[in-house]
Amino acid sequence: MVKYVYKKRGLTILFSIIDWFLKWLPKRKVVNKNYYSKILIVNFGHIGDAILLSPFLSILKSRFEKAEIDVLTNPYSENVFKRIKSVNRVISFLPFWGNQKRKKGDFFKSFISFFILIQTLKKRKYDLSFDTKGDPLVILLLFLARIKRRIGYDHGGLGNFLTDVPVLNEKQHQILIYLDLLEPLGIEIEKENIKLNWPLLSEERQWANNFLFRKGVRKNDVLIIIHPGSRDSSRMWPVVYWHKLIKELLNSAPVKIILVVGKGEENLIKQITKGINDSNVIQVINPNLSDLAALIAWAKIFIGVNSGPGHLAAALNIPVVSIFSAANDPVRWRPFTKKLHLFYCSLPCKNCQKKSCKELTCLKLIKPHKVASVILEALKFS
């Protein structure tokens, strides 16, 4: 495990110095209990992170059935956690640190809200908490909220404010990394049996049925969902590649394609579909999470990059074709499903964690005709 994984050297130096002073403090006391009544989970990740945390929450709830389990997250992921039955309450907070998207003036409001949040958490009187991301400011928050037992990874710093620090094994899937946080509680887990699940409501299925019927999609049609977007440009397959892939699929098989993009990606969908005048390509712009899940559940196969919708498709048990940037490690971040077709080029610059990349060599080496071939074979059109 590499400690202090920060791009800015100043942060590495800062937390190294703070940790040096903290190590002289009295050793943290571990409060072992057989039962906890109020539990707080903190995860400020994006939609994909929230989906991957669901098995952890389910197992925790099964161990402490009568406990209240609250999740502290950001506004972008709160709707995911509201769908998870094992969660009693979702507390939304936009951190003033990290890579969160903020509007002008949000930083100051969030900074003030941080101290209000501390008082709110104190009043809740949690007796167990988890920092799921190794975030030093989250660790500080749990400490200042006076939560007696604080479990988390310490690779970001301030680990001396935790009561339990499991060993971080980064050479496994993120779901399993989350589950390792339960080790201090003595909870035994059969990791080989872990599965994702995303139950759909009947009204969500009905909405998708009605929407697709209006668009000319029928029950026996071969429907493909394509989600080309990502918040990081380093994960974006070239537009021309998407264009070629869609044309090849349309020319090779009787398929219908739903092309989905998020807010602010209207130009992306225009570029991809330029010159493709085919009624079998249906555009969907900025659907909410429930609508997106209902559409994906209709598909024979989902195609996307390493982003949240790929994890959603895996949770819905839909076959996933993932065009994976080398900026992230697929061992850790791939869609968690056996129905996965992963395209990935391992280069010397792999796992660079870049948000943007001018070259995109790792993605340009993944050719559209090869992706199309795998898709057609999976759909039995080869």
Buried (B, 14 or more C-beta within 10 A) or exposed (E): EEBBEBEEEEBBEBBEEBBEEBEEEEEBEEBEEEEBEBBBBBBBBBBBBBBBBBBBBBBBBEBBEEBBBBBBBBEBBBBBBBBBEBBEEBBBBBBBBBEBEBEEEBBEEBEEBBEEBBEBBEEBEBBBBBBBBBBBBBBBBBBBBEBBBBBBBBBBBBBBBBBBBBEBEBEBBBBBBBBBBBBBBEBEBEEEEBEBEBEBEEEBBEBBBEBBEEBEBEEEBBBBBBBBBBBBBBBBBBBEBBBBBBBBBBEBBEBBBBBBBBEEBEEBBEBBBEEBEEEBBBBBBEBEBBBBBBBBBBBBBBBBBBBBBBBBBBBBBBBBBBBBBBBBBBEBBBBBBEBBBBBBBEEEEBBBEBBEBEEBEBBEEBEBEEBBBBBBEBBEBE
